[in-house]
Amino acid sequence: MRQDGTVKRRPLEEHRAAVELLLAPLAENRASEALVVSPSRMAARPGDYRGRVLAVDVVSPTDLPSFDNSQMDGYAVSWFDLVTASPEHPVSVRVARQIAAGDGGLPLVSGTAAPIMTGAPVPLGADAIVPIESAVPPVFPDAEALRLAFEPDLILGAELSGDEVPPAGFSETGGAGGAAGSSRSAVPSDAAGAASPPAAPDTFAGPTVAFTSPVTPGAFIRRTGSDVAAGDVLLPAGSTLGPAQFGVIAGTGLTEVAVVKRLRVLLVSTGHEIREAGSTLGVGQIYDSNSVALSIALIDAGCEVTAVACRSDDAPVLLGILNQHGPTADLIITVGGVSAGAREVVRDALAPLGVQFGSIAMQPGGPQGLGLAVIPSSAPSTPLSRPTLCLPGNPVSALVSFEMFVRPILRRTAQLEPAERIREVAMLADAVDSPAATYQVRRGFVADDGTVALVGGPSSHLLHSYATSNALVHLPADVEHLDAGDPVMIWRIDD
């Protein structure tokens, strides 16, 4: 206290630095844990998967795609068969059996084209896909007619024996055009000095399809490993996992990944008057909004939260809660009970245990406490020591304090980006006054034209005004008045 009787208030930046120093050890040597990648578990426990960050590189165990497959619905063909195709001289070939996604199959022989669906494996002997829109006719043959065109026992992938004739378009020898061991080469067999591939059997009398232009080898084929190759780093350590990241992990067949373990926060909302939502209120009682608001804020900052209400103004009750739940927490945050009143439960309980209390030059959120609390336990030789932050109890004060001092540190510790709120300069819609030597944080709404209008007054109980705002308006300690049209710094809170 100063000689004139006023309380010395800590500057905002000094308090922020003290919070950073207190919480710095939490970012060191962050532990990891296994996160199961399972759609059923994701649906049952969605909170486990939001905002997770990889602790180590994830290496792909397989190629993606794991086999050559069709990019389009169309026909699988040999490019050599269509070299002479033109609108004036279309090339007509026989239609082979259809290949759907998930099918296996015998190789394609020269002189045929196999209807193929998107994602279906490209058969040996085919080295290009012609989209169905480029075929004549631009529709697939009737499925029943195509089925009847083949012998029932000569299905795609069936083993042939004796003198059976392979289905039109497929060779029983295991290579393109029936040449044993042949591969999907862009070089025609004639050019390589080998015998021309056998034509489709003359016994087939099924439908045909025509093509009016040549095709480029490899056209509309998704090649094995074209997305990622086996052994490549699929995602580096530090990656935040969202829908696409979880999707590519699942696509490789991985069932779990190592993620940064979340900070465990014990959140204690205090006050003899607070009651849980849904209960009947007595005279002078209020619903506990702080536990809900700060739990969500902590989850957004990458934390795992245990929220407990202390509905007593007696210090031993609060110490009992901390002793019970503190051992499993990395950080303790209390709300309320930090002012200079006659019964301030947090101050009364924690000031003797190493937590420092005082006032900072900010509105709302002046009274604050922080320190490494050494809490007596049932085993005196092993006292509980935890970093502890004590926030004021008015709901707007608690949220503003969290935004100003806690959120960015926790998000950096959790390796979440961005750690800071988006900061912009906006023009005031109306004039505003601010207390001398006080950093004031007002709630505002930024319009489409870039102006910001203040929402509600400066009072710390106006939670509805906060809820209908999309920005925090910052008025530094050296600002006492701004006119309409003056620029101000804002933090966007609508993300």
N, C-alpha and C positions, 0 to 999 in steps of 0.2 A: 504494500500500500504506500502511496506517495505521502509526502508531508502534508499536502492539502486535503488528505482524506480520501482521494479518489483511488480506485483500484488500477494498478498498472496492468495494461492489456498487452498480451504478446502479439506482435505483428503476424499477419496471416502466413507469410513466407517462412517465418521462423518456426511456426507450428507445423507447417507442411514438412519442413526438413526434419523435425523431430519425429514425426510419424514415419517418414521414410527410413530413418536410422533405426527405429524400433523394429520395423517389419523387414528390414534387409535380410536378416538370417533366414527368413522363410523362403527366400528365392534360391538359397544355396543347396546344391545337391538334392534337387527335387526327386523324390522317389517315383517309380513307375508301377503300373499295375496292368494286368491283362484285361482287355475288353473283348468280350465275346461278340462276334459279328453274326447275328441271327435275327431274321425278320420277326420271329415270334417274340423274342426277348425285347427287341426294339419297340414293338407294339405294346408290350406289357409294361416296359420301364423306359419310356422315351427320355426322361430326364437324365438317364445315365449316358446318353449319347450326344446331348447338345453341348457344343463348345468344347469337344475333346481335342486334345493336341497330342500328336505322335511323340513318343519319348525317344524312339530310335528310327533309323531308316527302315522302310518296309521294302524287301527285295521280292520281286515277282518270281514265284515258283514255276511259272509256265509262260508260254507265248500267248499273247492276245492279238488277234484271234489265234486259237490253238490249231486251226486248220484253214485251208483256203476255202472261202465260202462266197456265195453270190451276194452282190450288193443290190441286185434288182430282181423283181419277178421278170422272168424272160426265158430264153433258151440257152442252154449250155452247148457250145459248138466248138469245132476245130476251125481256127481262123483260116487254115489252108483251104478248107472246103468252100469258103466264100470269097476267095481272091478275085474271081471274075465277076462277082455279082454287081449288077447295075440296074437302074430302073428299066432300061431297054431289054436287058437280059438277066432277069432274076434267076437266082439259083434255088432250086427246089430240092429239099431233102426230106427224108422220112422222119416222122416224130417218134422218138424213143419214149421209154417209160418216164413218168413224172418223178422228180426228186423234190421231196419236201424237207423242211428243216427237221433235223434229227435222223434222216434216212442215211443208211450206208448204201453202197452200190457197186455194181460191176463197172468196168471202164466203158467209156463211150467209143464207138467205132466210127470210122470215117463215113460220111454220107448220111449222117443222122444228126438230129438235134433233140436234146432232152429238155422238156419243160422243167424249169427249176424255180423254186421259190426263194425269196429273200432269206439269207442266213443258211440255206442248205449247202452241204458240202459239194464242191466242184469235183466231178468225177475225173479220174485219170483219162486222158485222151481229149479232154476239153481244155481249151486255153483262153476262152473268152466267153462273155455273156452278152447276148443281144437282148436289150429290153423288149418286153412284149409289144410295146407301142411301135417298134420298128419292124416287127414281123408282118408277114402277109399270110393269113389274116391276122389282125392285131389282137386276137383273143386266143386263149388256149382251146384245144379240142375239147369236146364234151367229155367229162371225166368217165362216164359210163361207156361211151363209145371207145375211148382210149383203152379202158380196161379190157373190153371184149376183143380188142385187136390183138391181144397177147394170149398165149396159152396160160391157163390158170396157174400151172406149176412153174412157169418161167417168170418168176417175180424178180424185181430188182434185188440183187444180192443173194438170190437162191443159188445153191450149188448145182451145177449142171453135170450130168453123167451120161455115159454111153454116147448115142448118136443124136441126143437132143440138140435142137437148133437154138442158139442163144436168142433172147429177145432182140428185136430190131434195135440197133443203136448201141448194143452192149456186147463186149467181147468177153469170152470165157477165159482168155489167156492171161489176163491180169495187166495188160498194158494198152496204151492207146492204139487203136486199129488192130488189136490182137497181137502186137509185137511184144513178146515177153520182155519185161524189164524196161520198157520204154518209159519216158518221163514227159512231163508237160513242157516240152521245148518249143521255142518259137521257130525252130528250124524244121521244115517239112522233111519227112523221111526220105523222099526222093532226093532232096538236095544234100542229104547226109550220106547218100550212096546206098541206103537201105531200100528194101522192097517197099512198094506202096502199101499202105494199110488196106486190109480187105474191105470190100464194100459191104453194106448191109445185106443180109440174106434176101434173095429174090422171093422167098416164100412169104414174106410179109406183105400184107395188103392193107395196112392201116392208113391213117391220115398223113398228110404231108404239110410242110410249111415252107414258104418261100422268103428269100431275103434279097433286098435290092441294093445293097452296098456292102463293101468289104468291112471287116472288123479288125481292130487293132489287137494284137496279142496282149492278153492281160486285162482287156477292157471289162470294167465292172466286176472285177474279182478283188475281194479283200484278202490280201496275202497273209499267210501265217506270220505272226510277230510284227505286223505293220503298225500296231498300236504300241505294244511294248514287247520286248524280247525276254525270255526266261533269263534270270540273273541280273536284269536291269533294276535300278532303284525305282520302285513303283511310286513311292512318295517319300520325301526326305523327312528326317526328324524336324519337329517344329511345325509341321503342317497341321492346320486346323481342319478337322474332319466334318464335312458336310455331305449332302446327298451324293454328289459325284465321287467324292473320295471313298465313302463307304461302298458305293456301287462298284468301283474298280477293284477294291479289295475283295469284295464278294465274287467278282468276275474271275479272279485268279484261283478261287477255291479256298482261300485262307479263312479260317474260322475264328481267329482272334488276333489282336494286335496289341502292342505295348503302348500305353498312353501315359501322359503325365498324371500322377495322382493328384486329385483335387485337395486343396487346403480344406481342412475341417474347422469350421467356425462354430463356436458356441455363442448363440445370440440370446441375450437375456434382457427381456423387456421388463421394466420395474414399475411399481406403483400399486399402492393399496387399492386404488380405484379401478384398475383395468379388469375387464372381463372378456372372455372369448365371445366372438360373434355367434349369435344364435341363442345366447343365454338371456335371461331376463335381468334387466338392469335395475338396481336399487337407486335410491337417492344419492346423487353425487358420483355415480359410477359411469364409466365410459367403455366403449369397445376398444380392444387393443388393435389399433391399426399399424403400430410400429413394427410388431412382429411380422405381419404380412408384408408390408412395404419393404422392409429391410431384408427379409428372407429372399424375396424376388430379386432385389438389388444384388445380394450376395451371390445368388445362383448365376445371374447375368455376368458377374465378375469371375466366374469359374470356380466357385466354392461349393462345398458340401455343407449343409446347414443343419444344426440342431437348435431348434428354437424352444426356449423355456420361459415361462412367465413367472416372475417373482411378485406375488400379490401381497407383499408384506413390506413394511417400512423398517423391519428389524434386521440389523446387520447379520446376526447369526443365521437367519433363514437364507439370505443371499449367499453367505459363505458355504452353507450346506449344499446349495445348488451348484456352486462352482466346484466344490470338492467332489460331488457326485458325477458331474458331466465334464469337468475340465480335463481329466486325464486323457480322454480320447480326442481332445481338440488341439489344433495347432495355434489357434488365435481365439481370444475371448473379446466379444464386443457387448457392452452393456448400453442400455438406452434409458435415460432418465436418472434422477437422483444425483445430479452433479452440481446443482446450484449452491447458493449460500443460505438455503432455508434451514429451519429448525430440524427438519427430519429429511435428510438426504441420504438414502440408504446406501447408494453406491459409494459416495464420498466417505460415509461413516465406516463402511466395511473395508474399503480398499486403500484409503489414505495411509493407514498404519502399515500396509503391506507392500509399499513401494510405488504406488500409483500417485502421480502428481496431478493436482487439479488447479485450474485457473481460468482466466478469461482471455479470449483472443479478440482482436479488433475486427470482428465480422458480425454482420446482421443478415439473416438470423444465424444462430449457432454460436453465440459467444461463449457459454460455459463448456469446457472440455476437460477431459482427463486422459492420461496415457502413462504407461510405464510397464515394467516387467513385474507383474504381481506374483509374490511368493505366498501361496495360499496354504495354510496349515492343513495337513492331511491326517488320516487316522494312524498313519505310520510316521511319527515325528522325524525319523531319520531321512525320510524321502519327501520333503515338501514339494508341492506342485508349483512350478514356475512357468508362467505363460505370458507372452506379450498381450497387453490388454488395452483396448481403446474404449473410452467412456464418452458416449454421445449424449447431447441434451435430449430431453423427453418430448418437447413439442414436435409434432410430426414433420412440419416443414424444416425445422431446425435439424432434425435427425437426418432427413434426406439430403439437405444441402451440405451438411457436414460430411456425409458419406461421399457425395459427389466431389467435394473440394479436396478431401484428404485421403480417402480410403480406396475408392473405386479404381483409379488409375494404377495404384500400386498393386492391388490384387490382380488386376487384369494382366499387368506385366509379369507378375509372378506365375500366373497360369499360362503365360505365353499366348495370350489372346490379342488379336489385332482387330481394330485399333485399340490401344490401351486408353488413349485420351478421347474425350468427346470432340466431335467436329466443331471447330472454332471459326466463326465468321464475324464480319463487321456489318452491322445493320444500322439503318437510320431510325432514330426515335420517332414514333408517331405523335407523341405528346411530350411536353416538358416534364421533368422529374427533379425532385429534391432528394438529397442523400445526407445522412448525418455526418458531421465533421469527423475526420480521422477514423472513419469506419468503412471497411470494405463491405459494401452492400450487394447482396445477390437477390435480384427480383425475378419474378416469373413473368414470362412474356409469350406472345404469339407472333410469329413471323408470317407476314402476309406474302402473297405471290409477288407483290411489287418490291419486296425486299425491306419493307419497313417493319419495325417491331413495336407492338403495342403492349404496354404493361397489363398483366392480368391480376386483378385483386390488389390489395395493399401489401405493405411490408410485413404485416403481422405473421408470427410463426405458427399460428394455428390454422391458417387458411389452406388446408390440404386440397380442397376442391379446386381452388385457383391453380395449384400446382398440377393437378390431374388434367386440367383443360389447357395447359400450356404446352408449347413445343420447344421452348428455349429458356435457358437461364441467362438473365441480363446482368452483366458485371459492371458495377460502378465502383471504381477504385477508391482507396481511402482519401486521395487528394481531390476527389470530385464532390462538390456540394450541390451543384445545380447544372443541369443540361437542358437545352431548349429543344423543341421539336425540330427534327432534321439533323440534329447532332449525331455523329457516329458513336456507336457503343460496341463493345465486344460481347458476343453471345456464344453460348455453348448449346448446340442442338441436343435435345433430349427426346426426339421423336423417332429414334432408331430402335 
